[in-house]
Amino acid sequence: MANTAALSREELEQQERRHDFIRLQRGSQIKAYEDGQKAKQLEVARNLLPMLDDAATVAATGLEVEMVGRLRGMDKQLIASHVLIL
């Protein structure tokens, strides 16, 4: 950390605003990464649903059982809605 003893009050405030900006940027990057990881897990789970049961899908993706169940329910609803359209 830089020596702040020789900085004026205004310079200290500017430095703190820069640090705040950097912290916000880091937080945003971490959140974007985590969101991307979750999206990838969901994509993999959707691809596995037709081939595996819920327990195997949970083991393969690390998702919670409830989430896999919801995905399976959403897939069934989607298939049913497409059948009705046809």
MOWOBEL-V364436 format. One record per pair of residues at least 24 apart in sequence whose C-alpha atoms are under 6 Angstrom apart, sorted by sequence separation. I is the first residue (numbers start at 1). J is the second residue. D is the distance in Angstrom with one decimal. If there is no record, write none. Layout:
# MOWOBEL-V364436
{{I	J	D} {I	J	D}}
This chain:
# MOWOBEL-V364436
none
